[in-house]
Structure formats: C-alpha cells, structure tokens
Amino acid sequence: MRDFRFSFNVFHITTRQAFVHTCREGERHGYNTVFAADHLGLPAPFPLLVAAAEATERMRVGILVLNAAFWNPALLAREVATTDILTEGRLEVGLGAGHMKWEFDEAGIDWAPGRIG
C-alpha cells in the first residue's frame, strides 16, 4: 500500500513573494503536493507549478484537473514535458474532459459534451 499523502490547491496568487511563502509553508507543514487547476479566471497552471517547484525542495506539483479539451494535444505534450523537466520530475497531471460549458464559450472553444454508453 502506498503512503497516504496530503496536498493543497492554489486558486489565486497576489504576489510572487506571497506565493513562494505559501508553498514553503505548505512544505514546512508536511504537505506532499501543491495543485493548480485548469480553469479560466485562475492562474495559468504550468508557470505556477514551475514556480512552486522552484520555491520548494521536495514537494510534488500537479494539475488537478487539466482540461484536455482546452489544449492542442501536441502543444499540451510540449507544456507537460517542459514542466516535468523544470520541476525535476515532480510533476503530476490529472486529465479531464471539461465540464463547464461557460468556460468553453468564454474561450471560444467548441463545446462537445461527453456521452455515456
């Protein structure tokens, strides 16, 4: 059985200094992972995760959950590969299909609702 892990999410940033402080405090308090979300109105996930890894020594960084439908697959692969290198292999990526139609409308991306069955 794998060890139980604790994480926290970052939904906004005000300053670089405050963000670095939050990440370091999370690590100091024993959190294992810091997660960003992939939603409009929130900070861009990949640069946020690179900065979080740079601010910490061991904490993993991740996207919970990346909206795959927002991204061109080749460009997404490039973002993930680069971020994984810059975080020294500490990147975790959860993939999703997107569920908030308004985000697609705001971004000018065609909405393709999922089908079950």
C-alpha positions in Angstrom: 0.0 0.0 0.0 1.3 3.5 -0.9 1.7 6.1 1.8 -1.2 8.5 2.4 -0.3 12.0 1.1 -1.6 15.5 1.7 -2.0 18.3 -0.8 -3.2 21.8 -1.1 -4.6 23.8 -4.0 -3.7 27.2 -5.3 -6.6 29.1 -6.7 -5.2 32.6 -6.8 -1.9 34.5 -6.5 -1.3 38.1 -5.4 2.4 38.5 -5.5 5.4 36.2 -6.2 6.6 36.7 -2.6 3.2 35.6 -1.1 3.1 32.6 -3.4 6.6 31.5 -2.5 5.7 31.9 1.2 2.6 29.8 0.8 4.5 27.0 -1.0 7.3 26.9 1.6 4.8 27.0 4.5 2.9 24.1 2.9 6.1 22.1 2.7 7.2 23.0 6.2 3.8 21.8 7.5 4.3 18.4 5.8 2.2 18.7 2.7 3.4 16.5 -0.2 1.9 18.1 -3.2 0.6 21.5 -4.4 -2.0 21.5 -7.1 -3.2 24.1 -9.6 -6.5 23.9 -11.5 -7.1 24.5 -15.2 -10.0 26.9 -15.2 -10.5 30.3 -16.8 -10.1 33.0 -14.2 -7.4 31.1 -12.3 -3.6 31.4 -12.8 -2.1 29.6 -15.7 -1.1 26.1 -14.3 2.2 25.4 -15.9 4.2 28.5 -14.9 2.6 28.3 -11.4 3.8 24.7 -11.0 7.4 25.6 -12.1 7.5 28.4 -9.6 6.1 26.2 -6.8 8.8 23.6 -7.5 11.5 26.3 -7.5 10.2 27.6 -4.2 10.3 24.1 -2.5 12.8 21.3 -2.1 10.8 18.1 -2.3 7.1 18.9 -2.7 5.5 17.4 -5.8 3.4 19.7 -8.1 0.4 18.9 -10.2 -2.7 19.9 -12.1 -6.0 18.7 -10.7 -7.5 18.5 -13.2 -6.2 19.6 -16.6 -9.0 20.4 -19.1 -7.6 18.4 -22.1 -10.2 19.9 -24.4 -8.7 23.4 -23.9 -5.4 22.3 -25.4 -4.0 21.2 -28.7 -2.5 17.8 -28.0 1.0 18.5 -29.4 1.2 21.8 -27.6 0.0 20.2 -24.4 2.6 17.5 -24.6 5.3 20.2 -25.0 4.0 22.0 -21.9 3.9 18.8 -19.8 7.4 17.7 -21.0 9.0 21.1 -20.3 7.3 21.5 -16.9 8.4 17.9 -15.9 12.0 18.8 -16.7 11.9 22.2 -14.9 10.3 20.5 -11.9 12.9 17.7 -11.9 10.3 15.0 -12.3 8.0 16.2 -9.6 5.0 16.9 -11.9 1.7 15.0 -11.6 -1.0 15.6 -14.2 -4.7 14.6 -13.9 -6.6 14.8 -17.2 -10.2 15.7 -17.6 -12.6 16.5 -20.4 -14.0 19.7 -19.1 -17.5 20.1 -17.7 -18.2 23.9 -17.5 -19.7 24.9 -20.8 -19.4 28.6 -19.9 -15.6 28.2 -19.9 -15.6 26.9 -23.5 -17.9 29.7 -24.5 -15.7 32.4 -22.9 -12.5 30.9 -24.6 -14.2 30.5 -28.0 -13.7 26.7 -28.0 -16.4 24.4 -29.4 -18.3 22.6 -26.7 -18.5 18.8 -27.2 -20.5 17.3 -24.3 -19.4 13.8 -23.3 -21.6 10.7 -23.9 -22.1 7.8 -21.6 -22.7 4.4 -23.2 
